[in-house]
Amino acid sequence: MSGRVVLVTAVGDASGSKVAAAALACAGSDPDRPGLLVDVGGRPPRPTLIASAGARELEERLAAHLPQLRAASRGQTCHLAVPEEEGALESIRAALPLVRDSVAAVHLPPAWLQPLLAEEGVRPAGAILRADLASDRALAALAVGDLLGRGLRVKVLKQPLGWVPARRALFGVLSADGPGGLPSYVVDSLLESEISAAHACYSGSDDPEADPEGAAQQQRRGDEGSGRWRGLHRDPEREAGR
């Protein structure tokens, strides 16, 4: 597998994780090197009227190797829907080598993050977590600490993309430096191999707790108290006992 794989999911009830994945696929695309959005549990995509030749070729490769799944070229990217069912992990593993030297943004429900991380043959380089820190800061820190401990680069998006850039991302036409897209340092950190993984993992320099070391420390404290974090969702039983 030569393409760069980045996992994208939500923490708690945060919205906008699929758009973030689509935006990353756009940012990592070139006319002859389309990015791939793998959407676990998403609706089957439809092709757009305008798509690059590279995106159409990737659609054809996916259709040939994974005929049971629905792929569609969209702008400079290609989208692949993977049903949230038994065999989903095998489908993801089979799709990723077809990306070749571009980027694959794998958008998945929170409950699928740990199983995918444990899947042999899937080697993610980084992850994006869409989190509302006002309500889920501690849970986000637990997830960040776990992912950093696995050697992944991690970015936490505190806000979803706006409506216009979100639509452009889903249509596969949001450029890497387009207005309202992912911050450049997020894209650079996740897609450029020479960028240090020790950069701040939270999007926005106004957050005094936005550092990987602090997140990892919180994660260790949480592990001592609970032993695990449950699929990036708050535990209602623990909250009820407060």
N, C-alpha and C positions, 0 to 999 in steps of 0.2 A: 504494500500500500504506500503510494508516494504522495498522495494528497494530504493536506492538513485537516484534521478532524477537530471540530469544536462542538462541545455539547451546550445546549441552551435550554434552560428550564425556568420555572417560576418558583418563588419562595412564598408559601402561604397562598393568599388569594390575589397576588399581584397579577395584573394584566399586561399584555404586550410582549410576551416572550416569543411568540411565533414571529411577530414583526421584527424583533431584534435578530432572530435567526435569518429571516429573509434579507434583512439589511446587511448582515455579515456575508451572506452568500453573494450579494451584489458587490460588496466592497472587495471581495476576493476574486472577482470575475474579470477576465479579459475576453476580447472577441473570440479568440480561439481556445480559451481556457475557461469554460463556464463553471461557476460555482453551483453546488448542489444543496438544496434544502431538503432534508429528510424529515418528514412530518409524521411522527408516530401518533396515531389516533386522530389525524386530521382528515378532512374531507378530500375525496379525490380531486386533484387539480385539473383545470382546463387550460389548454394552450392559449397563448395570446396571439393576436393577429401578427404582431411583429416579434421576431425572435432571431437571435444570432445563429449563424451556421453552426457554431460550436455547441450552442444549447440544443439545437435540433439533433445534432449527432449524438450528444449525450443521451437525449431522450430515446433515440433509436437503440443505443447500446443497452440502456436499462430495460427497454421493452423486449429486447432479444434475450437477455440473461434472466430477467425477472418478469415473465409474461403475466404472472398472477397479480402483479401490482400495477398501479396506475401512475405513470410519469407524464409530465407535460413540460415543454419548453416555454419559458416565460421571460421575455426580454433577453438579458445576457445570462440568465440562470436557468436551471431546470429544477422542478419540484417533483418529489416522489412521496406519495402517501403510503404509509405502512400501517395496516390495521392493528389496533391494540388488542392482540390476541396471541395465542401460542404460536411460536415460530417467528415472532416479530424480530427478536434479536438476531436470528439467523439471516433474516432478510436484510437487516441493516449491515451485518457483516459482509454479505454478498454484494451489496450495492457500493460500499465504500471504495473498493479497488478500481471501480469504473470511473471514478472522479479523476484518477491519474494525478497530475501535478497541480491541481487547483484546490479549492477549499470545499469541505463538506460540513455544513452546519446542521447538526442533528437536534431537532426540536422534539422534546419528549415530556410527557407528564412527570411530575415530581416522583411518583412512585416507581418509575422506570429507571431513574438515575443510577441507583446502586446496582441493580441487575446488569445494566449495560457496562458499568465500570468493571464488573467482575467477568464480563464476557471475554473469552480468549479470542485474540485476533482483532480486537478493537483497541486502538491505541490513541486515545484523544490527546491533543496537545494542550487544550485549554477549555475553559467553560465561561459562559455568561449566565449570571443569575439575575433575573428581574425581580426586585424586591422592594417593597414599601418599608423603608427602615423605621418609619414612625411606629409601626406596629410589629415588625418582624426583624428588628435589628439583631437580637440575640440568636434567633433561628438562622438568619443569614450568616452570622459569624460562625456558627457551628458547621454549616455547609462549607463555608470558605476554608475553615481550618482543615476539614476532611480532604477537600480537593487539593489544597496546597500540600498536604502530607503525601498525596499520591504523585506529586511532581507536576501538577497542572498549573497553567497560568489562569488566573481567575479575575474576572471583572464583574462588579455588581452595578447594575443600572438602577438608579433610584427613581427614574421617571420613564414612562413609555414614550415612544416617538409620537410626534404630532400626527394629525390625520393625514395631511398631504404627503409628508415623507413616508408614512406608513403605507399608503396606497401605492406609492412609487416603488417601495421595497417589495411589496407583494406582486407587483407587475414585473419585477426584475429589472427596473430601469433607474434605481437610485444609485448615483455614482458615489464613490468612496468619499469624495469631498463635497457632496451635495448638501444644500442647506437642510438642517433638521435631522440629518442622519446620525449614525453612531459617531461619537467623538473620535478624532483621529488617533489619540493615544490608546484608545480601546482597540481599534483596528490594528494599529501598529504592533501592540503588545501581543495580540493573539495570532497575527498572521506573519509577522516578521521574525525570523529565527534569531536575529542578532539582538533583539530587544531583551533586556534582562527580565526574568520572571519575578524579580523582587520589587517591581514597581507597585505603586498603590493599587489596591484591587477595587476600590469603590470609585464610581464615576463622579467626580466633583471634588475639587480641592477644599471646599468649604466644610468638609466633614472632619472634625478633629479625630475621629476614631477610624479614619480610612487608612488603615495600614495592615498588611498581612500579619505582622507579628502580633498585633493586638487581637486580630480575629482568631489566630491560632491559639492564643492564650485563653480566650473565651471558650473556644472549642474544647480545650483540654479540661477546663473547669466544668463544662457541661457534661463531658464524658464521665468525669468522676461522680457527678450527681445522678446521671440517668443511664450511662453505659452506651447510649446510641442516640441518633436523631432519626425521626421517623418520616422519611420521604418528603422532607421540606415542608411539612405541615405542622401546625401547632397541635399538641396533644391535648384534647379536650378533657381527658381524665385528670391530667396534672393541673390544668387551669382551674378545673372545678374544685380541686383540693387546696387552692391557694387561700 
